């Protein structure tokens, strides 16, 4: 399982915008330079984030990209869904059926239950995590995520 570069870079761009103190926001070239990404890629990512409702843009000399709402109102799981979707979708088995039209494990699949459980646990953490939670040091974010992972809700799902 892997997260895509679109999810990684999109989240980085969104974090960069959220940390900006500029009243006009940041431009595509500024974000591109700060994140070490091509301007074309940043433009594509910002378009998806704008359509997803996470940022807004202003055109012109004093234009730029800003968050459309407070960082504590932007859920990381929602951002990742807009940028790339879930790791496991219900259509997964249809796509990975092998040479058959229907997977030979359609009726009883222990692997599918593994992917569903992992997706459920991931959704539990990502639905609580906000963009504001990601602003700060790696150590701070690790503590926040660990607290979510240690919550009784997650433990009850595992046990």
Helices and strands as residue ranges (DSSP letters): H 5-19, H 28-35, H 39-51, E 55-58, E 64-67, G 71-73, H 76-83, H 92-95, H 110-126, H 131-134, H 138-149, H 152-158
